[in-house]
Amino acid sequence: MVPALTAGFLLGLSLIVAIGAQNAFILRQGLRREHVLSLVTVCALSDAVLIALGVGGFATILGQITWLDPLMRYAGAAFLLVYALRSLRSALAGGHVLKAGTDTRTSLRAALLTCLALTWLNPHVYLDTVVLLGSISTRYPGREAAFALGAMASSVLFFFSLGYGARLLAPLFAKPVAWRILDGLIAVVMATIGINLLL
């Protein structure tokens, strides 16, 4: 049980730690200290559902629904490119500082919808979390549940660390130029992922 749990934890962490659209959004919200608990909980729960689906054999079913992949790809690309343009505009406009009351707050509803879209409209999440983790879990016959729990634990640890650890960077983001750089990097990440989905 312990080897399967450890393998799930390490593989889950290695897949999730790469900077992507979802992680960039959580980092930004963590820096702004906006709805962090709700957002990291949604991310961790979404990952738990996707991991459970993968380990439960949904990857096989997913491969047989041929129209789902292009639909998810184009919808995800469109969303990411729009978000990239918003981030680019914010980077060019500047003026953000990390002080209470100086910036427009994002509503909880808007933040949750953005988080859900970044999570569920990204076809890569199905390849990594459902297909890859699901197929590797078969190497641990009878211990798939332990493997899944390890992967879920890595997701919880990562998202809570990212969301709440972002505040350690608060002194840096008291400067408007830091926000411009972050928004520029987010725009590049989102646009790159979006263009790759289209290609």
C-alpha positions in Angstrom: 0.0 0.0 0.0 2.8 2.5 0.9 4.7 2.1 -2.4 1.4 2.7 -4.4 0.5 5.7 -2.2 4.0 7.2 -2.6 4.1 6.6 -6.3 0.7 8.3 -6.7 1.8 11.2 -4.6 5.1 11.7 -6.5 3.6 11.3 -9.9 0.7 13.6 -9.1 3.0 16.2 -7.8 5.3 16.0 -10.9 2.3 16.5 -13.2 0.8 19.4 -11.3 3.9 21.4 -10.4 4.5 22.7 -13.9 3.4 26.3 -14.4 0.1 26.2 -16.4 -3.0 28.3 -16.8 -4.7 27.1 -13.6 -1.5 27.5 -11.4 -0.9 31.0 -12.8 -4.5 32.0 -11.9 -4.2 30.5 -8.3 -0.9 32.3 -7.8 -2.4 35.6 -8.9 -5.4 35.2 -6.6 -3.2 34.1 -3.8 -1.1 37.3 -4.2 -4.3 39.3 -4.1 -5.6 37.3 -1.2 -9.0 36.9 -3.0 -11.2 33.8 -2.4 -8.1 31.7 -1.9 -9.8 29.0 0.2 -12.7 28.6 -2.2 -10.4 28.4 -5.3 -7.8 26.0 -3.9 -10.6 23.8 -2.6 -12.3 23.8 -6.1 -8.9 22.9 -7.7 -8.2 20.1 -5.3 -11.7 18.6 -5.5 -11.7 18.8 -9.3 -8.4 17.0 -9.4 -9.8 14.4 -7.0 -12.8 13.8 -9.3 -10.5 13.5 -12.4 -8.1 11.2 -10.6 -11.0 9.0 -9.4 -12.3 8.9 -13.0 -8.9 7.9 -14.4 -8.3 5.2 -11.8 -11.9 4.0 -12.2 -11.4 3.3 -15.9 -13.0 6.4 -17.4 -10.0 6.9 -19.7 -11.1 3.9 -21.8 -14.6 5.4 -22.2 -13.1 8.8 -22.9 -11.1 7.4 -25.8 -14.3 6.2 -27.5 -16.1 9.6 -27.5 -14.4 11.0 -30.6 -16.3 14.3 -30.7 -15.3 15.3 -27.2 -11.6 15.9 -27.8 -12.0 18.6 -30.6 -14.9 20.3 -28.6 -12.7 20.5 -25.5 -9.7 21.6 -27.4 -11.4 24.5 -29.3 -13.4 25.7 -26.3 -10.3 25.6 -24.1 -8.2 27.4 -26.6 -10.8 30.2 -27.1 -11.0 30.7 -23.3 -7.3 30.7 -22.8 -6.7 33.2 -25.6 -9.3 35.6 -24.3 -7.8 35.3 -20.8 -4.3 35.9 -22.3 -5.6 39.1 -24.0 -7.0 40.4 -20.7 -3.7 39.7 -18.9 -1.7 41.4 -21.6 -4.0 44.5 -21.4 -3.5 44.5 -17.7 0.3 44.2 -18.1 0.4 47.1 -20.6 -1.9 49.3 -18.5 0.0 48.6 -15.2 -0.9 50.5 -12.1 -1.5 47.4 -9.9 -0.1 47.3 -6.4 -0.6 44.9 -3.6 -2.4 47.1 -1.2 -5.9 46.7 0.3 -8.5 48.8 -1.4 -6.4 49.9 -4.4 -7.5 47.3 -6.9 -10.9 46.1 -8.1 -11.8 42.9 -6.4 -13.0 39.9 -8.4 -16.3 38.6 -7.3 -16.4 35.1 -5.8 -18.7 33.9 -8.7 -16.4 35.3 -11.4 -13.3 33.8 -9.7 -14.9 30.4 -9.3 -16.2 30.3 -12.9 -12.7 31.3 -14.2 -11.1 28.6 -12.0 -13.6 25.9 -13.2 -13.1 26.9 -16.9 -9.3 26.8 -16.5 -9.6 23.4 -14.9 -12.3 21.6 -16.9 -11.8 23.2 -20.4 -8.2 22.2 -20.5 -7.8 19.0 -22.6 -4.3 18.4 -21.1 -5.9 17.8 -17.7 -7.7 14.8 -19.2 -4.5 13.5 -20.7 -2.4 13.9 -17.6 -4.9 13.4 -14.8 -7.4 10.9 -16.3 -5.4 9.0 -18.9 -1.9 9.0 -17.6 -2.6 8.6 -13.9 -5.4 6.1 -14.7 -3.1 3.9 -16.9 -0.2 4.0 -14.4 -2.5 3.0 -11.5 -3.0 -0.3 -13.3 0.6 -1.2 -12.3 -0.6 -1.5 -8.7 -3.2 -4.2 -8.9 -5.4 -4.2 -5.9 -3.8 -1.0 -4.6 -5.3 1.5 -7.2 -7.2 3.2 -4.4 -3.9 3.9 -2.5 -2.3 5.2 -5.7 -5.3 7.5 -6.3 -5.2 8.8 -2.6 -1.5 9.6 -3.0 -2.2 11.6 -6.2 -5.1 13.4 -4.5 -3.0 14.2 -1.5 -0.3 15.8 -3.8 -3.0 18.0 -5.4 -4.3 19.2 -2.0 -0.7 19.9 -0.8 0.2 21.7 -4.0 -2.8 24.0 -4.4 -3.0 25.0 -0.7 0.8 25.7 -0.7 0.5 27.8 -3.9 -2.6 29.7 -2.8 -1.5 30.5 0.7 2.3 30.6 0.0 1.8 33.3 -2.6 1.5 35.9 0.2 5.2 35.4 1.0 5.8 37.3 -2.2 3.6 40.2 -1.1 6.5 42.6 -0.5 7.7 42.1 -4.1 4.2 42.7 -5.4 3.9 46.0 -3.6 5.6 47.4 -6.7 3.5 48.0 -9.8 6.3 46.7 -12.1 6.1 43.2 -10.4 2.4 43.0 -11.3 3.1 44.0 -14.9 5.7 41.2 -15.2 3.4 38.7 -13.6 0.5 39.7 -15.9 2.8 39.5 -18.9 4.0 36.1 -17.9 0.4 34.9 -17.4 -0.5 36.2 -20.8 2.4 34.3 -22.4 1.6 31.1 -20.6 -2.1 31.3 -21.5 -1.5 32.2 -25.1 1.1 29.5 -25.5 -1.2 26.8 -24.2 -4.1 28.2 -26.2 -2.1 28.2 -29.5 -0.7 24.7 -28.8 -4.3 23.4 -28.4 -5.2 24.8 -31.8 -2.1 23.4 -33.4 
